[in-house]
Amino acid sequence: MTSLDPASRADPAALALKPAETPLRRFVSDYCDSRLAVGAALLLATIIIVAILAPWITPQDPYDLAVVSIFDARQPPGAESMDGYTFWLGTDGAGRDLLSAIIYGLRISLSVGVASGVIAIIVGMTVGLLAAYAGGRTENLIMRVVDIQLSLPAVLIALILLAILGKGIDKIIIALVIAQWAYYARTVRASALVERRREYVEAAACLGLSHARIVFRHILPNCVAPLIVVGTVQTAHAIALEATLSFLGVGLPQTEPSLGLLISNGFEYMLSGKYWIAVFPGVALLITIVSINMVGDQLRDVLNPRLQK
């Protein structure tokens, strides 16, 4: 007498109640395999929520001159103001509550990084798709421009552009877009070249579909996975690059300080023992960049079929 397969002995009712595996459910399950990546995603979500709710959750508006007092300047962590308010992370050289300034700085840094990343993705994606689909001289010309762009340090390109354009959020977003679009163009072009040789693209061409429909309805959706991974990592790079430029004094103005400018403002007090003015914004910047990179690494492992177990 043969034994039945365990799957055949399963309760039919239990099998019927078992939810069907969808691509989204499979993606979430694969991503949650790493507890470290899940923790990084939760930490990043918390940072984003705190940055969005900055005007409502910060104990002080650090840029309201009616609230900030110069008499509270350079107070250590845990000190109290004359009004009885506790500065949990201390104050900076202008008397601003450092906790509130960091939360507002996170808001600006994330806004600049995400905005520049989205625009750079659109530009790079369009250029990369054009190069892969057109081929020939058009592809060679575009990719030589991309190679020249990638051969130069991004910080050098941004410094030159900001020296010409001046300070401001819009100026630094333009500089970051120009410094980053080539990464997306190369990524999309490599993926699109593979997809362009697929049978479904040839079938779409034989059906007489327009070039725009073939590119954006058939090729592009299959290039989204690597684009998401590169976009996540490049967003962290954009935040770090903006902080570097602001630290050098060519990024954002004093009225719109990001984390990099907060670090720059506290750097001059490091030798006098008032470490908290520069260290705490630096820790916040480090945690933000590391969490984004960890999320990007896990997305790379999940979305890359060659790395699947």
N, C-alpha and C positions, 0 to 999 in steps of 0.2 A: 504494500500500500504506500503510495507516494505521498510525501508531505507537501502541503500547500505552501505556496510562496507567501511570505509575511504580508506583502502588499495586497494579496487576494483575500487574506483574512481580515483586512481592515474593515471597520464599520462603515457601511455605505453612507449612513447619515452624517458621520464625522467628515467623510470625504466631501459630501455635498456642502457642508457648512464651512469648509476650509476656503479662505479667500483666494481668488485667482491671483497668480503672480503677474504683476504688471511691470513695465520697465521702470516706473517710478518707485514701486515697492522694492524691486531688485536693487535699484541704485541706493536707496536708503539703507537697505540691509547690508550691502557691500561697504558703504561708507561707515556704518556703525561697527564694523569689525574692529576698528582701531579706537580704543577708548581715548587715546591721546588726541586723535583728530576730532572726536566728538566733543571733548573738553575744549579744544581750540575753537570749534564752531560756536559753542555756547558762550565762550569768553568774547569772541568777536561780535556775536549778536548783542551781548550785554553792552559792549563798548559803543556799538552803533546806536542802540536805544538811548543810552546815556547822552551821547552826543546830540541826538535829535531833540531830546527833552531838556537840553541845557538851560534855556531861559526859565524853565519851571522848577527844576530840581536843584539848581545851584544856590547855595546860601547867600551869594552876593553877586551882583552884576559887576564884574571886575573892571568894566570900562565906563561905568557911570561915575563921573567926577563928583556928583553930589553924595555918593556913598563912600568912595575911596578916600582915605585920609593919609597924607604923607607922614603923619605921626606914627602910623602903624607900619612903617617901612622896615623890612628886614627882621621881622619878628620870627623867632624859632617855632618849630612845630609844637602845637599845643598851647601857645600863648593866647592871652585874652586881650581884646581891644578895650578901649576906655568905655565902650558901650556894653561890655560884658559878652561880646561875641568871641567864640573860640576859633582860632585859625588852626585847624587840624594838621595842615601841611605847611604852616607858616605863611609868610608874605614875601613878596619880591621887593625890589628896590623902590617901587612906586607906591607901596602900601597895599597892593591888591592881594586878595585872598588867593593863595596859590592853588588850592583845590578847585575853586571856581574858574580860575584862569586856565588850568589844565583841561577842564571839561569843555570850555569854550574853544581852546586851542585844538582839541580833538575834533570838534565840529568842523573847524576850518580845514584842518589837514585832511580829514576824510572827504569833505566836499571837493577839495581841489583834486585829490587822488582819484576819486570816482568819476568826476566830470571829465578830467583829462583822459582817463582810461576809456570811457565810453566814446568820446570823440575820436580818440586814436584808433579804437577798434573799428569804427565805421570807415575812417579813411583808409587804414591798412587793409581791411577786409575788401573794400572796393578795388584798391590797387592790386592786391594779390589775386583776386578773381579775374581781373582784366588781364593780368600777365599770364595766368595759367590758361585761360580760355583763348586768348588771342594768339599766343605763341609767336614764333618767328622774331622779327626785329623788335616788335613791340615788347615782347617779353624780355629780350636781351637788354633793351634800353632801360626798362623799369628796374630790372634786377641789378644793373650796374649802379643805378642811383641808390638802390637799397644797400648794396655792398659799400658804397662810399659813406652812406649814412651810418652804417653799423661799424665802420672802421674808426669813427670818431667817438670819443667819450661823450656820453649823454650829458654829463655835467658841464663839459666845455661848450657844447652846442647851446645848452640852456643859458649859460653865463653870457655868451655872445648875444643871444637874442634879447635877454633882459637888459643888457647894456644899451641896446638900441631902442627897445620898447619902453623901458622904465618899470616902475613898481606897480603892483596891483594884482588882484585875484585874476582878472581876465587876462592880464599879460602873462602871468606865470602858467595859466592853463594853456595858452597858445604855445608857450615855450615847451611845456611838457608834452603836448601833442606832437609837435615837430620832432622832439627828441625820441619819441617812442613809436611812431606809426610804423617804422620799418620792421620792428619785431613782429607785429601782426601781419604785415604784408608777406614776409617770408614764410610764416607759419601757414597762412591760408593758401598761399601759392603751392607749397609742398603738398598739402592735403588735396587741393583742387586738381593737381596734376594726376594724382592717383585716381580720383573719382572720374576724371574726364575720359579715362580709358575703359570705364565700366560699360557693360552691355546696356544698362538702362539709359545712359546718355546717348548711345548710338541709336537706340530705339526711339528716344524722344526726338532726335534729329531727323530720323526717317519719317516720323509722323508730321514733320513740318512745323514743329513748335518754334517759337521765336527764341532768339539767342538769350534775351533777357529772362524768359521763363525757364529755359534750361539752366541758366546760371543760378538764378535766385530761388527757383522752386525745386530743383533737383540736386545741383551740386552743392550749394551753400548749406542746406540742412545737414549734410554729411560731413561738413567741415567745422561744425559748431563745437564738438567735444574738445579738440585741441585748442580752439580759440578761447573756450572758457578757462582752461588751465593756464594758458599764457596770460589771459586777462587778469586772473587772480594774482598771479605772481607779479605782473607788471604794475598792478595797483599798489602793491606793497613797495615796489621800486619807485613809483611816482611819489608816494608819501615820503620815503626816505630822501629822494632827490629834492623835493620841495623843502624839507627840513634843512638839508645842506645849503640850499640857496638862501633860505631865510637866515640861517646861522651866519652866512657870509655877508649878510646885509643887502642882498640884491633881490630878495624875494618879495615878501609881503610888507606893507608899511606898518608902522608902529600902532596904528589904529585898528589893524586887523591881524593881531599876532597869532601865529600858529605855534605848534610845539617847538619847531626849530627856532623861532624868534624868542620864545620863552627861555630856551636853553642858552641862546646867545646873550640875552639880558642878564642871566645869572652867572655866566662864565667869568665875568670880571670879579665876582665875589668869592670865587672858589678858594683863592689863596688866603682870604681873610677868615676862613672857617665857616662861612655861611653857605654850606654845601647844598642845602635843600633847594635853593632857588634854581639851580641848574640840574640837580640830580633827579628830583621828582618828575619834571617834564621829560627828562631823558628816559626814565624808567617807563613812563606811560607810552612814549614813542616806541621803545623796544618791545613792550608787550603787544602793542598793536601790530607792528610789523611781523613779529614772530608768529602770532596767531593767524595772520593772513597767509603767511608762507606755509604753515602747517596745514591749513585748509586746502591750499593749492596743491601741496604734495599728495594729500589723500585723494583729491579730485583727479590728479594725474593717474594714480594707481587704479582708481575705479573706472575711469573713462577710457583707459588704454587697454584694449583687449589682449595685447601681448603680455601685459602684466597681471592678467587675471589668473587666479589659482586653478 
